[in-house]
Amino acid sequence: MTSRQTIVKNSEEEKKFVKKLRNKISNMDMTNILNSNTLEHVTQEFATIIKDLWNKYSKLVNITK
């Protein structure tokens, strides 16, 4: 048996995940993004947002044959 983290398609968790993700991305500071240090910071912030929301709304499921 294999386990993995997932968000069930068309579930309330998926709707909340997408809504919060859109909200957080739209509130990110994108000024001066052409600076390589700023680009790295924005990319890291984006990755952290996704990871945090994924951990909040996903659940561990068992994959069986």
C-alpha positions in Angstrom: 0.0 0.0 0.0 1.2 3.5 -0.9 0.2 6.7 0.8 0.3 10.3 -0.5 -1.0 13.8 0.3 -3.8 14.9 -1.8 -6.7 17.3 -2.1 -9.9 15.7 -3.4 -11.0 17.2 -6.7 -14.1 19.5 -6.4 -14.1 19.2 -2.6 -14.6 22.1 -0.1 -10.9 21.8 0.7 -9.9 22.3 -2.9 -12.2 25.4 -3.1 -10.6 26.8 0.1 -7.1 26.0 -1.1 -7.6 27.7 -4.5 -9.4 30.7 -2.9 -6.7 31.3 -0.3 -3.9 30.7 -2.9 -5.4 33.3 -5.2 -5.8 35.8 -2.4 -2.2 35.3 -1.1 -0.7 35.6 -4.6 -2.6 38.7 -5.4 -1.3 40.3 -2.1 2.4 39.5 -2.8 4.7 42.4 -3.3 5.8 42.3 -7.0 7.6 45.6 -7.1 11.2 45.5 -8.3 10.8 41.9 -9.3 13.6 42.3 -12.0 16.2 42.5 -9.2 17.6 38.9 -8.9 17.5 39.0 -5.1 13.9 40.2 -5.1 13.0 37.5 -7.7 14.6 34.9 -5.4 12.6 36.2 -2.4 9.3 36.3 -4.3 9.9 32.7 -5.6 10.7 31.5 -2.1 7.6 33.3 -0.7 5.5 31.7 -3.4 6.8 28.2 -2.6 6.2 28.8 1.1 2.6 29.9 0.5 1.9 26.8 -1.6 3.5 24.5 1.0 1.6 26.0 3.9 -1.7 25.9 2.1 -1.1 22.3 0.9 -0.3 21.2 4.4 -3.4 22.8 5.7 -5.9 21.5 3.1 -4.5 18.2 1.9 -4.9 14.9 3.6 -3.0 11.6 3.6 -4.7 8.9 1.6 -3.8 5.3 1.0 -3.5 4.1 -2.6 -4.4 0.5 -3.2 -4.6 -1.7 -6.2 
